[in-house]
């Protein structure tokens, strides 16, 4: 009979499996981050990977938290998107007058904003599956006047009211069943073996035309979004139509009602395809193993030389350029 002294010690439990390198999926947002700052790109797409896991390293957990911070401008845009998605997805057949519908939708969205603002200000820990971990201004203790926070809420309310009063809303409500094809859903498609993620905010058919809409509430001039919406065209051509001439893409500011319409030729399609492939090749070039998307250490990814990109970067407190 074994005594406690001569009982073999149990074998140590195997260490938790570390997540593999993230799959490489091209997106326009990824392209923009890569062009803006290579170090921010590494933090976002490699360092933060697996930060939601119970066995994540402290560094990965920190980066994952910082990656999910929103500036108040991004936060405002997010809630505008959510409100319009909710309207199209759930209230397209609602007989309520536009003003009443706008008021109900605004109340719902502002309730969400108040909860998020309170949790961010008090430092309430958000679950890993939450899209947002807090507000940039609270993370970095920035002094933002109350009037600016109120302006964010007012901007959401204005966007909802303008959308409910716009001709587009009436057109959407009159469409036959099945005409609305997509509402703000992340979609990945294959481009010659390259996974590409596209996110049109709205896609629908009307009178033989395939419409792609993207809500833009930032200050960038709407015509400058032509290339980004062109990547949504690649999704549309693989899924809903074979004819680029049958597609109209629209960048729309839901607050002001301003729009910019884009059409594309077959030559445009080839140019956009080349742009996506070249962008992906540029991102894969510095990797240790492009096949498995395994990246070297962050030191191989330089900080941007453009200081204008830094003030709103969520990774300021761990970036070697700003940490001191």
Beta strands, then each sheet from edge to edge (+ up, - down):
strand 1: 69-70
strand 2: 134-135
strand 3: 180-183
strand 4: 187-191
strand 5: 194-198
strand 6: 202-206
strand 7: 209-215
strand 8: 247-252
strand 9: 259-262
sheet 1: 1+ 2+
sheet 2: 3+ 6- 7+ 8+ 9-
sheet 3: 4+ 5-
end
